[in-house]
Amino acid sequence: MPKYRAVQVTSAGGPFELVEKEIPQPGPRQVRVKVEACGLCHSDVLTKEGYWPGIQYPRIPGHEIAGIVDAIGSDVPDWKPGQRVGIGWYGGHCGHCESCRRGDFITCRFGQIAGITYDGGYAEYIVVPFEALASIPDELSAIDAGPLMCAGITTFNSLRHSGARIGDLVAVLGIGGLGHLGVQFAAKAGFRTVAIARGKDKEPLAKKLGAHAYIDSESGNVGEALQKLGGAKVILATATSGDAMTATLPGLAIGGKLIVLGAGDKPIQFDPLQAIGTRRTVTGWPSGTAIDSEDTLRFSAMTGVRPLTETFPLERAQEAYDRMMSNKARFRVVLTTGK
């Protein structure tokens, strides 16, 4: 039987192992994809360290996948071999839980996730439900498309559902894997974009990405700085610091919204009186479905939004993972298969 290479984890906290497996055949309503690139996401730690409840091993991580349809099973409408496709955090839904019955598939109670509930993209092939597929525009390379399937859709989709209007002030907290895309999306979408990060050294990059203003969180009060600019209608909190998120809250405009995208190390401190008097809110956002990913990819292709990436071949997955976890990568780490 033909073989393919994959990088798997056999137990919680165990090492990555490069293995050969038999190329799987797609079943009913499934599609096999030849993987070209797979971005690494901090959420891959859920598989690597066994933090996801009930995860089964061995498991191949990875949910920022770009590739080409290689084979299709029965009862698969529309998709054909040769099409360029991506798979992100959304990997399928059950269709019968309350969320699904209301059409809210991303919050499906039994939702599937590539690299967690089934084998993911640290591999040369992957089999997925056809519902998980998003079409990749020709203008985007596989290396660019991969990170847009998670980091991209999360920032793009949360921003377009935020309630902010063209010309409103939108702040992006953190200029990292999520934030460097959030700044681009906000600027390209017509928002007055403010980047917030630690240190003056990040200002040139923030301005290059499209930020109209920059706030160094180490140089003063972030909330006051935002209010001097008129107050933020929306703050996209991509940094993983609860204290940093808390510091931005006084900078929200009346009716402003803090959207939490990064998992903070500490709770956010939110004054109820402040919330009542100003109608400020704190909320989260959970990525999106395959059609939302497709919208993200189309917008990125149209406007020139691109992730900044570092690439590693599949066999160097451990090195790539360590680079991602060190927070030193600029800004998304991507595995390539050479296919």
N, C-alpha and C positions, 0 to 999 in steps of 0.2 A: 504494500500500500504506500502511496506517496506520503512524504513526511513534510512537516513544517516546523520552524523554530519558534519557540516561545520562552518567555521568562516568567516563571511562576514562583509562588510562595507556598510551601507545604505545611506550614504551621504558623500560628501567631507569633510574631517577633522573629521568625526564622529568616535565613538569608534568601536572596534571589537565586534561582537556579535556572540556567539556560538548558532547555531540554528540547527533544524532538518528539513530536506527536503525529499521529495519523491525521491527515487533513479531514476535517469533519464535513459531513454532508448536511445541507439545510433540510429541515423538516417542513411540514405544512406551515405556511404563513411566515417562513423564515428566509433570510437572505445571507449568503456567504460573501464576505468582503475581503479582498486582498488588501491588507493594511500597507499604506505607504508611510504614514507618520502617526505618532501618538504623543500628545503632550503629556507632561507630568503635572499633576495637580496635588496640592497639599492634602487633599482628601484621599489620596492614595494611601495615606497612613492608616486609614480605616481598614484596608485590606492587609497591608504589610504588618501591622501590629495587632490585628484581630479586634479592633475596637467596634466593628459593626456587629450588632447582636445576631447570633445565629449563622455567621458566615461559615461556609464550608470550604475545606481545603482538600487537595491543592487548588489554588486559585490564581489566575493570571490577571494582574491589575490593569487599569487603564481605561479612561472614559473620555479622552480628548482625541478622537480617532478620525483620520482622513484616509480614504482609500478608494477602491474601484470595485463595483459589483462584479463578482466572479461567478456566482451560480445562484439560482433561485429555486425555492421549493414550490410545492403546489399552493394554490389559492393566494398567490401574491399578485396584486394588481399593479399595473403601471411600471414598476421597476424592471429594468432590463440589464443584462450583462454589459459591462463597459461603461456604465454610468458612474460618475464621480460622486461619492457620498461621504457624509460625516455622521458620526454617532457621538452623542454627548452624555451628560449625566442622566437625562431621561432615556431609559432603555426599553420602555414598554409599560403598559398598564393592564390592569385586570379586566376592566370593563363592567364590573358588577358592584364595586363598593360605592358608598354614597358619593365620594368625590367624583368618581367616574360617571355615575349616573347624572351628575350635575355638569358634566363636561370639563371638570377641573382635573385633567389627567396628571399633571405634575405633582399633585398631592395625593395620588392614588395610595390607598392603604397598603396595597400589595405591589407597589411599583417596582419595576425591574431596573437594575443599574449595571451597565457593563463594568466588569472588573470587581463587582461586589456580589451580585446575585447570580451572575454568570460570567464566564471568562471574558476578559477585556482585551485591550489593544497593545499590550506589550508582547506582540506576536505578529507573525506574518499573515495570519488569517483569523477572522472572527466570524461567528454566526450570530445573527441578531434577528429579533422580530422586525418585520418590514416597517412597522409603525415608528421605529426608532430612527429611520433614515432621513437625512436632510440632504438636498441636492447642493453640490458645491459649484459655484460659478467658475467659468474658465479663467477669469482674471486672478483667482486666488491659487497659490501653490498649496500643496498638501501640508507643508511645514507651517504656513500661515493659517490654514484652515483649522488644523488640529486644536490649537489653543482657543480659537474663537468658539469652539463647540462647548466650552465650559466657562472660562474666564470672560470670553467675549459676550456670550448670550446673557450671562448673569448681570453684567454691567449695562448692556444695551437694553435688555428687556425690563430690568428694574427702572431704568431711567425713563423709558417711553411710557411706563405705567405710573409714573410718580405724580402726575398731575401738574408738573411744571410746564409752562408755556414758553414759546420762543421768546428769547430776550430776558427771561428770568435768570436770576443768579443761582447757579448750581455749583456747589463745592464738592471736590473729591478729596477725601481724607486718605492719604497714603499713595505713594507713587511706586507701586510694586507690580506684581503680576496681574492683579485686577485693576489697580488704580491707573496704570499707564494706558490701559485701554479705555477706562472710564473717562479720563480727560479727553482723549481723542473723540469718543462718541459724543460727549457733551458739547465740545466745540463745534464739531461737524453738524450737530443737530440744531445749532443756532442759539445755544444758551450762553449767557455770560459766565465763563468758566473760571473757577478759582481752584488752584491746586494747593493742598495743605500737606506739608511733610516736615521732617526734622532736618534742619541745617540749610544754610544758604547754598550749599553745593548742588542741591537738586533743582534749583530755580532754572538754570539754563535748559535742562531737559524738559521740565514742565512747560516752559514757554515754547520750546520746539514742538512739543506734542499738541500745542494749541491753547494752553491756558492763557487767559487774559490777565490774570493776576496770580501772585504766589504769596503764601503765608508761611513763614518759617515758625513752626510751633515751639522752637527753642528760644525764640527772640522776644516773646511777649504773650499776651493773652489772646488766644485764638478767637474766642467769642467776640471780644471787643473789635478785633481786626475785621471780622466778618460784618459786624454791625456798621463799621465805618464805610464798608462797601455797599451798605443798604440792607444787609440781612439776607441769608440764604433761603430760597424757597425750598431747596432740596440739598441735603448733604448725603452723598454716597460714601458710606463708611467702609472702606476696603481694608484699612489697617486692622491688625489683630490685637489692638490694645483697648481695653475697656476704659482706661483712664483718658486716652486720647479721644475716644468717642464722647465721653462725658464733657470734656473741655470744649467741644464744638457746640453743645446744645444752646448756650446763651447766644450763639451767633445765628440761630434760626430766625427768620422773619415771622410775622404773625401768620399763623396757619402753616408754618414750615414743617418739614418732615425729614427726620433722620432715617435713612434706609440702611439697615445693617446687612452687609454682605460678607464681612470677615468675622470669623469666630473669635471673640475677644478672650483675653486671658483673665479678665476680671469683670464683674457685673457693671452695667452702665448705671450711674447714679442720676436719677431723674426726679426733680422736684415737682410734686403734684400740683402745687400752687402755680408754678411756672407754666405747667401744661394747661391748667384750667384757664388762666388769664390770657394766654396767647394762642390757644388751640394748637399748640405744637404736638407732634406725635412722633413716636419711635416705632418702626416696623421693620420686618425682614422681607427678603425676597428669595424664592427658591428656583433659580434658573428658569427653565421653560421647556416646552415640548419641541418636537422635531421641526414643526413649522415655524416656531419662534427662532430656532437655530437657523433655519433657512432665511428668515428675514434678516437676522444678524449678518449672515454671510453676504447677502445681496447688498445691504447697506454698506458693509465694509468694502466690497468690491467697487461700489459706485463712488464712495467718498475718499477712498485711499487709506482707511483705517487698517493698520497692520500691527500685529504683535511684534515685539522685539524678542528674538529667540536665540537660544544656544542649542546646537544639535549634537547628538551622540548616536552612534550606531547601537542597534539592539543589544549586542553582546556586552555593551558597557552600561547596562541598565543600572547596576549598583552605583557606579560613579555618577551617573546622571541623577539618580534619586538623592544621593548625598549632596550633590550640588544644589538641587532644588530645596532640600530641607535646611541647608546652611543659610538660606536667605541672601546668598551672595550672587545668585544668577541674575542676569539682566536681559529679559525678565521672566521669560517662559522657557523651560527646558523641554526639548522635543526629541523623542527617539525616532530614528529612521530605520527602515528595513532594507533599503537598497532595492526594493521591488519596483 
